[in-house]
C-alpha cells in the first residue's frame, strides 16, 4: 500500500447528527487514521469552498441523509473519485451517477440484513400467536375474553404457513432463521431468485403472491424497492388474506397501496398489519389509528449501538480495499435492478 494516505471526505448534510451517531465512540477518528480526511463535513453548501481538496479526493464516506449529488456535480468537484463507502443500506436513490462514472460503490447491505431479519422473525412469531391483536383485545374486553379469543383464533408457530415476499439478503436471512429454529411451513415469492439460490435456501418451490396471501397465517414483506414493485401489494392481494392473518412490513412502504390495505383491514377487523415502514413516513394518521394496525417508527435496521457493527465492518472493507483493491458488499448497476 502507498504510504501516502488517499484523500477522503465525509459527505453529510449540514447537520452533523447522522455522522455523530454512526461514527460514535471513536469511529470517526478510526476512519481519519486510514484516510487523509477533510477536517470539515462536506455538503452541497460548501462544495465550492473545498474545491481544491475535493479535486484530489478518492474516497467518499457517507451514511443516511447524505446529499444527492448530480452527475455534473460529481464530474466537476470530484473528478478523481474512485470509491464511495455507504455506511448504511440501500443506495437506490443516489448511486447511479457514481456507478455510471466508474466509481465503485460499497454499502452495508450485507451487514444490515441481520438486525432486520431478527426483528422480522420476532414479529412473525408474535403475529402467529396473536400477540398484536391481544394488545387491543385485552384493553377492550378484559383478560378472560381476550385470553380465550386469542387462544381459539391464532395457531402459534407449529406447522404454520408463513409467507416471505422477496428472498434477497434480508428475506434469505429470515428464511434461514425460521428454518433453523421453528417448525413452520414456508411459502416464498421471489420472481428474481435463481434456481441455484433457491436450492441453497432449501426451497422446493416458489409460490405466487395469490397463493401466499390466501393461505398464509403471516406474510412478511422483503421485496426489493424499485419502480416495478411500487404499489404491487394491493386490494386484490389483501382481500385474499385469511380472516385472522397478519401482514408485516419491514421492507419498503411504497410497495403497499395503503388505501387498499385499510379497506381490507376494515372489512375483516380480525386481520392485522404490523408496519415498521410506510410511504410516506411518518405514517398517515388514519392508518395508524386503526385498532388492528400496529406501527413502529422504522426501527428494524439498527438500534443504538447496533449501528457500530455496520461502521466497524465498513472500516474493515475500506482497509482491505486500500491494501489490495478488493471489496466486499460491492454494488453494481446490474444489482440495482433487483436490490432493495
Helices and strands as residue ranges (DSSP letters): E 7-11, H 17-22, H 27-34, E 36-37, G 44-46, H 51-54, E 59-62, H 71-77, E 83-86, H 96-100, E 104-107, H 109-128, H 131-141, H 143-153, E 160-165, H 169-181, E 184-189, H 195-200, H 209-215, E 218-221, G 227-229, H 235-238, E 246-249, G 253-255, H 258-267, E 272-275, H 285-288, E 293-295, G 304-306, H 307-324, E 330-331, G 335-337
